[in-house]
């Protein structure tokens, strides 16, 4: 069991998890409309999700051009910057409207959780 988890595998394609996250956000829109919630919470979640994925694309291109050591630094910076950026935006949203921040945070978290789960499934679902 330990070897199955620790054996390196090639990086899986990220298209399916990304599409799944986008579908969560798309299906959240009718929920917001039917529940009568403010659409700004949904819109903030979508903007955060798009921003994170845009940064992923930029960092992936930068990593491809950099050497192995530089690519590791770029990846570490990207993870740190995305986390801090999301935190700053959500804290600012909490300061202005707690309900807006809650709606945006939960919607983003649902999309992120599905993406993460599918990414892990595609990574560990392959034979090494």
N, C-alpha and C positions, 0 to 999 in steps of 0.2 A: 504494500500500500504506500509506504513512504517513497519508494522509487517511482511509483506512478505519479505522485504529486511533484517530485523534485526533478524529474527528467525534463530538460528543456524541449520545447516544441517551436516550430516556426510560428511567427505572428499570424493569427488568422485575419481574414478579411473583415473589415469593420463596417461593411455596408449594411448587413442585416441588423446589427444592433442600432445603428444610426437611424435606419428606416423605422425600426420599432419605437425608438424614442420620439421620432417625429409623429408617428401615429398616436402615441399617448397624448402629445400636445394637441393634435388635431381633434381627437375624441374628447379632450377636455373642454374645447370651445363650446359644444352644445350643452355640456354639463353646466358651465358658467351661465349660459344664456337661459337655460330652463330653471336654474336655481335662483336666478335674479341677482347673481353676484356681479360685482364690478369687473368689467373686462380689462381694466388696467392691471389686475393681478395676473390674469392669463397672459396679457401682452408682455409684462415684465418677465415672466417665466420663459416665454418664447425668445425674447431678446437675449436673456442670459444664456439660453441653450444655444442659440445661433452664434453668440459671441464666443462661447467656449469651443464650439466646433470650428469656427473661423480661425481661432488661435491654434487649434490642433493642426489645421491644414498648413498654416504658416510655419509652425514648428517642425512639422514632418518634412517640409521642403528644406528647411534650414539644416535639419539633422542629416538629410541625404547628401548635402554638400560638405558637411563638416567631417573631420576625422573621428575616429572612434571615441577618443577622450573628450573632444569638444562636443560630440553628439550627446554624451552622457550629461555634460553640463547644461546643454540646451534643454534636454528632457527634464532635468531637475528644476531648472528655472521655470519651465512651462507649467509643471505641476504646482509649484509654489505660487506662481503668478495667478493661475486660474483659481486656486483656492482663496487667496487673499482678495482677488477681484470680486469673486462671488460674495465673500463675506462683507466687504465694504459696501457693495450695492444693497445687499439685504439688510445690513444694519442701518443704512441711510433710509431704506424703505420703512423699517420699523420705527424710526424716529418720526417719519412723516405720517404714516398710517399703518398701525399694527395689523389690521385686517388685510390690507394690500400685501404686506410682507408675508403674512401667513399663507394667503392664497398662492402667491408667487412661489414661495418656498416649497409648499407641498406639491404643487404642480411640477416644478422643476425636479423635486426629489423623486416623484413617480417616474418621470421620463428617464432620469439618471439611473435609478435602481433597475429598471427593465433593461437598459443598455448594458449596465454592469453585469447583470445576471446572464444575458445572452452572450456577452463577451467571454465570461468565464466558462459558460457551457461550450462555446465553440473552441475555446483553447484547450480545456481538459477533455472534451469529447473526442478529440483526435488521438490516434495512437502515436506514441513518440517514435 
